[in-house]
């Protein structure tokens, strides 16, 4: 399989020569855009995906990392969304083992909890029945204390156990993009969509700008799919003045696992407002999340956690593990993501907004937004169905599989196979001596960095450390200890000289300090939302 990622110079040379007619242009390089590209490739459409920042730069590298069926959707009576989510969860677990991993969830039951044990058990029985599994059970107090050492015993009656799944969301996007590789598809980052091109009030293309050089081009296409998530209104408002997207921010704290060792997800109500909160293992660390706030900052700047949110999340740790004496100084990193939620006219509480997706068709512009990481395939199919009247006949295929399988008969699949699919052997062979070793307690190595630099359209150091790998989040000080080794890799694979490296290091350190570190202790005006 060849790489899906464009050779920038070759693409722009073709555009300068007038080769600019596509069946379809996708704007947005998150999981939704990647999913649409995957289905477009299956249908044989000549398709180009463009992303104004880096692939997975927005929501799709800053989710809570959970592939789940949406237990609260079932509780609220949304059987359709629950059924779709659970079906897709099980599909992903089958097709991408290792990249998608089943995880145990322990829903804590304390004196006065609502829902209580029997109601929760009934809900979980339905949840498992829809998924076609049987994982749920009641966990008694001694087992909880053994599973989560140091958890507060006061009022603790046990827990209801069930399973969902977790992933590395940015790597999931990269894998789906790579699965989209064909002779008719390509993807390119740091290319911005500008004005839509119109003839007789219908879309006939889109202006694009190379974010690295500022050069402008016109792309001809009968359909533009706007898969920009929280940014969706911006492009759509060129044709339709509606405002439909409610950006909601969810923030997280990352601690060393040794300070708060958990091997499964502890699901519990926040001690102050009873919102659902989670303490869970991810990539060798322990994560605390999440908040649910209206995000009013400039969407073109990376989202970042506020002081109020830090305090809100620290309250969970202080309440549930009172003897752990964990302080904010021990936080490795933070992340904040903006969810593109479809706004209801009468919804004031962000936590009560629906999480399903919507598709709008405006004169050749298909806008798709909302939805969940879990259901990206179904969202993509709906977007392409809306575009179908303006597209050529699709290739007929009964194959619904998202991920091609490595040829190795060895099971379980290796980490490299789950991460890189059919390119795993090439990724392994790219490593230099000594680069295969895992870095500290992570599952990433310098060989991952070298392969990403060589083959995954890395344009900046933050692409490499925040999204191709997650080392910036998992290691202290943004993984600065790796700079000498990374400078060598970037020199050999990307041709960066010492001046370029210095510029990239400065850019990267500024991003980490501003958007992924613990903020200063001065309180800003942002208040954490509480239901009701």
C-alpha positions in Angstrom: 0.0 0.0 0.0 1.3 3.4 -1.0 1.1 6.4 1.3 -2.2 8.5 1.2 -0.3 11.6 2.1 0.4 14.0 -0.8 3.8 15.0 -2.0 3.1 18.7 -1.6 5.4 19.8 -4.4 3.9 17.3 -6.9 0.4 18.2 -6.0 0.9 21.9 -6.3 2.7 21.4 -9.6 -0.3 19.5 -10.9 -2.6 22.3 -9.7 -0.5 25.0 -11.4 -0.7 22.9 -14.6 -4.5 23.0 -14.4 -5.1 19.5 -13.2 -7.7 20.5 -10.6 -10.9 18.7 -11.3 -12.1 16.4 -8.5 -15.3 14.4 -7.9 -15.1 15.5 -4.3 -13.1 17.7 -2.1 -13.2 17.1 1.7 -12.4 19.9 4.0 -11.3 18.7 7.4 -8.7 16.2 8.5 -10.2 14.8 11.7 -11.9 11.5 12.2 -15.0 12.6 10.2 -13.1 13.8 7.2 -10.9 10.7 7.4 -14.0 8.5 7.5 -15.5 10.2 4.5 -12.2 9.8 2.6 -12.2 6.1 3.4 -15.7 5.6 2.0 -14.9 7.8 -1.1 -11.9 5.6 -1.8 -14.1 2.5 -1.6 -16.5 4.1 -4.1 -13.7 5.0 -6.5 -14.2 8.8 -6.4 -11.4 11.1 -7.3 -11.0 12.8 -4.0 -8.7 15.3 -2.2 -8.9 15.9 1.5 -7.4 19.1 2.8 -6.8 20.2 6.5 -6.0 23.7 7.5 -3.8 22.6 10.4 -2.4 19.1 11.0 -4.4 15.9 10.7 -6.3 15.3 13.9 -5.2 18.8 15.2 -8.7 19.6 16.5 -11.1 17.5 18.4 -9.8 14.2 17.0 -6.5 14.3 19.0 -8.1 15.7 22.1 -11.1 13.6 22.9 -11.5 11.5 26.0 -10.0 8.5 24.0 -13.2 6.5 24.6 -14.9 4.2 22.0 -18.2 3.7 23.7 -21.8 2.9 23.1 -23.1 5.8 25.1 -24.6 4.5 28.3 -26.3 7.8 29.0 -28.0 7.7 25.6 -29.6 4.5 26.6 -30.7 6.0 29.9 -32.2 8.9 28.1 -34.2 6.6 25.8 -32.1 7.1 22.6 -32.1 3.5 21.5 -31.1 4.2 17.9 -27.9 6.1 18.8 -27.1 3.5 21.5 -27.6 0.6 19.0 -25.5 2.2 16.3 -22.7 3.1 18.7 -22.5 -0.4 20.2 -22.5 -2.0 16.8 -19.7 0.2 15.6 -17.8 -0.3 18.9 -17.8 -4.0 18.4 -16.9 -3.7 14.7 -13.8 -1.5 15.7 -12.8 -4.0 18.4 -12.9 -6.8 15.8 -11.1 -5.0 13.0 -8.5 -3.0 14.9 -7.4 -5.0 17.9 -4.6 -3.2 19.8 -5.6 0.2 18.4 -9.1 -0.2 19.9 -8.9 -2.0 23.2 -11.7 -3.3 25.5 -11.6 -1.7 28.9 -13.4 -2.5 32.1 -15.6 0.3 33.7 -16.5 0.3 37.4 -19.5 2.5 38.1 -19.1 3.4 41.8 -22.1 2.8 44.0 -22.2 4.8 47.3 -25.0 5.2 49.8 -27.8 7.2 48.2 -26.4 6.7 44.7 -28.8 7.3 41.8 -29.3 5.2 39.8 -28.8 2.4 42.4 -27.5 -1.1 42.0 -30.6 -2.8 40.6 -31.6 0.0 38.2 -28.0 0.2 36.9 -27.8 -3.6 36.6 -31.0 -3.6 34.5 -29.7 -0.8 32.2 -26.4 -2.6 31.8 -28.2 -5.9 30.9 -29.9 -4.0 28.1 -26.6 -2.4 27.1 -24.8 -5.7 26.8 -27.8 -7.3 25.0 -27.7 -4.7 22.3 -24.0 -5.2 21.9 -24.3 -9.0 21.8 -22.0 -9.6 24.8 -22.4 -10.4 28.5 -19.8 -8.4 30.5 -21.8 -6.6 33.2 -21.9 -7.8 36.9 -21.9 -6.4 40.4 -18.5 -6.0 42.1 -18.5 -6.2 45.9 -16.6 -3.8 48.2 -13.5 -5.9 48.9 -12.9 -6.3 45.2 -13.2 -2.6 44.6 -10.7 -1.8 47.3 -8.3 -4.3 45.8 -8.8 -3.0 42.3 -8.5 0.7 43.2 -6.1 1.0 46.2 -6.7 4.1 48.3 -10.2 4.8 47.0 -12.5 6.4 49.7 -14.3 3.7 51.7 -16.9 5.9 53.2 -20.4 5.0 51.9 -18.9 2.7 49.3 -21.2 -0.3 48.6 -19.5 -1.7 45.5 -19.7 -1.0 41.8 -21.5 -2.1 38.7 -19.0 -3.4 36.1 -19.3 -3.2 32.3 -17.0 -2.8 29.4 -16.5 -0.2 26.7 -13.2 0.6 24.8 -10.4 3.1 24.6 -8.1 4.2 21.8 -5.4 6.6 20.8 -7.6 9.0 18.8 -4.9 10.7 16.8 -3.5 7.3 15.7 -7.0 6.2 14.8 -7.3 9.1 12.4 -3.9 8.3 10.9 -4.8 4.7 10.4 -8.2 5.5 8.8 -6.5 8.0 6.5 -3.9 5.4 5.5 -6.6 2.9 4.8 -8.0 5.4 2.3 -5.0 5.1 0.1 -5.9 4.4 -3.6 -5.0 5.7 -7.0 -7.9 8.2 -6.8 -7.4 9.7 -3.3 -4.9 12.0 -1.5 -4.7 13.9 1.7 -2.7 17.0 2.6 -2.3 19.0 5.8 -1.7 22.8 6.3 -3.9 23.7 3.4 -6.8 26.1 4.2 -10.2 26.2 2.4 -11.1 29.8 1.5 -14.1 31.0 -0.6 -16.4 28.5 -2.2 -16.5 28.9 -6.0 -20.0 29.5 -7.3 -21.7 29.4 -10.7 -25.5 30.1 -10.9 -25.5 30.1 -7.1 -24.2 26.5 -7.0 -20.9 25.2 -5.7 -18.4 24.4 -8.4 -15.2 24.3 -6.3 -13.3 25.9 -3.6 -10.3 28.2 -3.2 -7.4 26.8 -1.2 -4.3 28.3 0.3 -1.0 26.5 1.1 -0.5 27.4 4.7 3.3 27.0 4.3 3.8 29.3 1.4 0.6 31.4 1.1 0.1 30.3 -2.5 -3.6 30.2 -3.7 -5.2 27.6 -6.0 -8.7 26.9 -7.3 -10.1 23.4 -7.0 -12.9 22.4 -9.3 -15.5 20.0 -7.9 -19.2 19.5 -8.0 -19.3 18.7 -4.2 -17.4 20.0 -1.2 -17.9 18.1 2.0 -17.5 20.3 5.0 -16.2 18.0 7.8 -14.6 20.7 9.9 -16.4 19.8 13.2 -16.5 22.8 15.5 -15.6 25.1 12.5 -18.5 23.8 10.3 -20.6 27.0 10.6 -17.7 29.1 9.2 -17.7 27.5 5.8 -21.4 26.8 5.6 -22.2 30.5 6.4 -20.9 31.4 3.0 -24.2 29.9 1.7 -26.5 29.7 4.7 -26.5 32.0 7.7 -27.7 29.5 10.3 -25.6 28.9 13.4 -26.0 25.3 14.4 -22.7 24.3 16.1 -22.3 24.7 19.9 -18.6 24.3 20.7 -18.2 22.6 24.0 -14.8 22.2 25.7 -13.8 19.1 27.6 -10.5 19.2 29.6 -8.3 16.5 31.2 -5.4 16.1 33.5 -2.6 13.5 33.1 -0.7 12.1 36.1 2.1 9.5 36.4 0.5 6.1 36.8 2.6 5.3 39.9 0.9 8.2 41.8 -2.6 7.0 41.0 -2.4 3.4 39.7 -5.6 2.2 38.0 -5.9 -0.6 35.6 -9.6 0.1 34.6 -11.9 3.0 34.4 -13.4 4.4 37.6 -16.7 6.0 36.7 -18.2 8.2 39.3 -20.2 11.4 39.9 -18.3 14.6 40.5 -18.5 15.4 44.3 -19.8 18.9 43.6 -22.3 18.7 40.7 -22.8 15.0 40.2 -21.7 15.1 36.5 -20.2 11.9 35.2 -16.4 11.8 35.7 -13.7 9.3 34.9 -10.3 8.2 36.3 -8.7 5.9 33.8 -5.5 4.4 32.4 -4.2 5.6 29.1 -0.8 5.0 27.4 0.9 4.3 30.7 -0.5 7.3 32.6 -3.6 8.0 34.6 -6.2 10.5 33.2 -8.8 12.6 35.0 -11.7 13.9 33.0 -13.7 15.7 31.9 -15.4 19.1 32.0 -18.2 20.3 29.7 -18.2 24.0 29.0 -19.3 26.4 26.3 -16.1 27.3 24.5 -16.1 30.9 23.5 -12.4 31.4 22.6 -11.1 31.8 19.1 -11.4 28.3 17.5 -8.2 29.0 15.4 -6.2 28.9 18.7 -5.7 25.6 20.4 -8.1 24.9 23.2 -6.5 24.9 26.7 -7.6 24.1 30.2 -8.5 26.9 32.6 -7.6 27.3 36.2 -11.2 26.7 37.2 -11.2 23.4 35.3 -8.0 22.3 36.9 -9.6 22.9 40.3 -12.7 21.1 39.3 -10.9 18.0 38.1 -8.5 18.0 41.1 -11.6 17.9 43.4 -12.3 14.4 41.9 -8.9 13.1 43.0 -9.1 14.8 46.4 -12.6 13.4 47.1 -12.1 9.8 45.8 -8.5 9.3 46.9 -8.1 11.5 50.0 -5.0 9.8 51.3 -3.1 10.0 48.0 -2.0 13.6 48.7 -1.6 14.3 45.0 -0.9 17.9 44.1 -1.2 19.9 40.9 2.6 20.1 40.8 2.6 16.4 39.8 0.5 16.8 36.7 2.5 15.8 33.7 0.3 17.6 31.1 -3.2 18.6 30.3 -5.3 18.6 27.2 -8.6 20.3 26.2 -10.7 19.5 23.2 -13.7 21.2 21.6 -16.7 19.0 20.8 -18.9 20.1 17.9 -22.3 19.6 19.3 -25.5 20.3 17.4 -27.3 23.0 19.4 -30.9 22.5 20.5 -32.9 25.7 20.7 -34.0 25.1 24.3 -30.9 23.5 25.8 -29.0 25.6 28.3 -27.0 22.8 30.0 -24.1 21.7 27.8 -24.1 18.2 29.3 -27.7 17.7 28.2 -27.1 18.5 24.5 -27.5 15.5 22.2 -24.3 13.9 20.8 -25.7 12.6 17.5 -24.7 14.1 14.1 -26.4 16.1 11.5 -25.9 16.6 7.7 -27.0 19.7 5.7 -27.0 20.1 2.0 -26.6 23.7 0.6 -26.2 23.9 -3.2 -23.3 21.6 -3.6 -21.9 22.0 -0.1 -22.5 19.1 2.3 -21.9 20.0 5.9 -21.6 17.2 8.5 -20.9 17.8 12.2 -21.6 16.5 15.6 -21.6 12.8 16.4 -19.1 10.6 18.2 -15.7 9.2 17.6 -17.2 5.7 17.7 -19.7 6.2 14.9 -17.4 7.9 12.3 -18.1 5.3 9.6 -21.9 5.9 9.8 -21.4 9.6 9.8 -19.3 9.3 6.7 -21.8 7.2 4.9 -24.6 9.8 5.7 -22.4 12.6 4.3 -21.7 10.7 1.1 -25.4 9.8 0.7 -26.2 13.5 0.8 -23.6 14.2 -1.9 -24.6 11.2 -4.1 -26.9 13.0 -6.5 -23.9 15.1 -7.7 -21.4 12.3 -7.8 -20.6 9.8 -10.5 -21.8 6.2 -10.1 -19.9 4.6 -7.3 -18.1 1.3 -7.5 -20.3 -1.5 -6.2 -18.8 -3.2 -3.2 -20.3 -5.3 -0.4 -17.1 -4.9 1.7 -17.9 -2.7 4.7 -14.6 -3.4 6.5 -12.8 -0.2 7.5 -9.3 -1.7 8.2 -7.3 -4.0 6.0 -5.7 -6.8 7.9 -1.9 -7.4 8.1 -0.9 -10.6 6.3 0.8 -12.0 9.4 -1.1 -15.0 10.8 0.3 -14.3 14.3 -2.3 -13.4 16.9 -2.6 -11.3 18.8 -1.3 -8.6 16.4 1.8 -6.7 17.4 1.5 -3.1 18.5 3.2 -2.0 15.2 0.6 -4.0 13.2 -2.3 -2.5 15.1 -0.9 1.0 14.8 0.3 0.9 11.1 -1.7 -1.9 9.6 -0.3 -3.2 6.3 2.6 -0.7 6.6 3.9 -2.2 9.8 6.8 -4.1 8.2 8.0 -1.0 6.5 7.7 1.0 9.8 9.7 -1.7 11.6 12.4 -1.8 9.0 12.8 2.0 9.1 14.3 1.8 12.6 18.0 2.5 13.2 19.8 0.4 15.8 18.6 1.0 19.3 15.5 3.0 18.2 13.0 0.1 18.8 13.1 0.4 22.6 10.1 1.9 24.3 10.7 5.3 25.7 10.2 5.3 29.5 6.8 3.8 30.4 5.2 4.7 27.0 4.5 2.4 24.1 6.2 4.7 21.7 9.8 4.5 20.5 12.2 6.6 18.5 11.5 4.2 15.6 7.9 5.5 15.7 9.2 9.0 15.4 11.5 8.1 12.5 8.7 6.4 10.6 6.3 9.3 11.2 8.9 11.8 10.0 9.6 9.8 6.9 6.1 8.7 5.9 3.3 10.6 7.7 3.4 14.2 6.5 5.1 15.7 9.5 5.5 19.4 8.9 6.3 20.6 12.4 7.7 19.2 15.6 4.4 19.5 17.3 2.9 17.2 14.6 5.5 14.6 15.6 5.2 14.8 19.4 1.5 15.7 19.9 -0.2 13.6 17.2 1.9 11.1 15.4 3.2 10.0 18.8 1.7 11.2 22.1 5.1 11.7 23.8 4.4 15.4 24.5 1.5 14.4 26.7 3.1 11.4 28.4 6.5 12.6 29.4 7.5 15.5 31.7 8.3 18.9 30.1 6.8 18.0 26.8 9.4 15.2 26.2 12.2 17.7 26.0 14.7 15.0 27.0 14.3 13.6 23.5 15.4 16.7 21.6 18.9 15.6 20.8 17.7 12.3 19.3 14.8 14.0 17.5 17.0 16.7 16.0 19.1 13.9 14.4 16.0 12.1 13.1 14.4 15.3 11.7 17.7 16.2 10.0 18.0 12.8 8.4 14.3 12.3 7.4 13.0 15.9 6.9 16.2 17.7 5.9 16.0 20.2 8.8 19.2 22.2 9.4 20.2 23.6 12.8 18.3 26.8 12.2 15.1 25.1 11.2 15.4 22.8 14.3 15.8 25.8 16.6 12.8 27.5 15.1 10.7 24.3 15.4 11.9 23.7 19.0 10.9 27.3 19.9 7.5 26.9 18.3 6.9 23.6 20.0 7.9 24.8 23.5 5.6 27.8 23.1 2.6 25.5 22.2 3.3 23.2 25.1 3.6 26.0 27.6 0.4 27.8 26.4 -1.9 24.9 25.6 -0.8 21.7 27.3 0.7 22.8 30.7 -1.0 23.6 33.9 -2.1 27.3 33.8 -1.0 30.0 36.2 -3.0 30.0 39.4 -4.8 33.3 38.8 -8.5 32.6 38.4 -9.9 33.6 35.0 -13.6 34.3 34.4 -14.5 30.9 33.0 -16.8 28.9 35.3 -17.2 25.1 35.1 -20.7 24.2 34.1 -22.9 22.3 36.5 -26.2 20.7 35.5 -29.3 22.6 36.4 
